[in-house]
Amino acid sequence: MKKIFKLAKIYEAIYKDKNYKLETSSVNKILSKNKKIKNILELGSGTGQHAKFLCNRGYSVQGIDSSKEMIANSLKIKNFKNNLGDIRYFNLNKKFDAAISLFHVFSYLNSNKDVISTLINVNKHLKKNSYFIFENLALYS
Ligand SMILES: C[S@@+](CC[C@H](N)C(=O)[O-])C[C@H]1O[C@@H](n2cnc3c(N)ncnc32)[C@H](O)[C@@H]1O
């Protein structure tokens, strides 16, 4: 794991001008097409900067992040839970309406095997016909 993620405060300072709100709007544009979507699984949730805007829009967000520091520095928001875990292996025994993974979380998966086990794991946690939105939403902005 990169050292920067052990330094959650520094991470947040570096990305303080990142437009989480705009990125979250792009996600909401897709998810809001299906009014049944309420519970979102977020892989590599960091401290919950995207979750903050999603919870404000009425979603519940369950985050998974492997950095103890990010989890310890998580925002305290209603309907947001952030758990320590590895996106390749976690098991919540629960299915979600949609999953997201934003801002280069997949860049830290270093092999095809890791990417495949993560995708299998996401699929295991999703209800049928749901969305998995991932990667850098700057593309939509
Ligand atoms: C670039 S940060 C993005 C964090 C957050 N999504 C954001 O936009 O601020 C990447 C995040 O992925 C997490 N991460 C990397 N590999 C992971 C893994 N295998 N399992 C869980 N989290 C992981 C890191 O701890 C870090 O919080």
The ligand as a Gaussian input file, in Angstrom:
#p B3LYP/6-31G(d) Opt

LIG

0 1
 C       -6.812000       7.413000      -4.879000
 S       -7.587000       6.871000      -3.383000
 C       -9.312000       7.230000      -3.731000
 C      -10.090000       7.338000      -2.451000
 C      -11.514000       7.879000      -2.655000
 N      -12.276000       7.031000      -3.542000
 C      -11.450000       9.299000      -3.175000
 O      -11.900000       9.545000      -4.304000
 O      -10.943000      10.159000      -2.439000
 C       -7.523000       5.103000      -3.517000
 C       -8.111000       4.386000      -2.307000
 O       -8.157000       2.997000      -2.589000
 C       -7.820000       2.306000      -1.402000
 N       -7.357000       0.980000      -1.818000
 C       -6.308000       0.667000      -2.642000
 N       -6.225000      -0.665000      -2.809000
 C       -7.233000      -1.215000      -2.067000
 C       -7.669000      -2.555000      -1.827000
 N       -7.060000      -3.620000      -2.369000
 N       -8.757000      -2.750000      -1.033000
 C       -9.389000      -1.687000      -0.466000
 N       -9.032000      -0.395000      -0.667000
 C       -7.967000      -0.166000      -1.459000
 C       -6.757000       3.176000      -0.739000
 O       -6.620000       2.888000       0.636000
 C       -7.315000       4.566000      -1.022000
 O       -8.167000       5.025000       0.001000

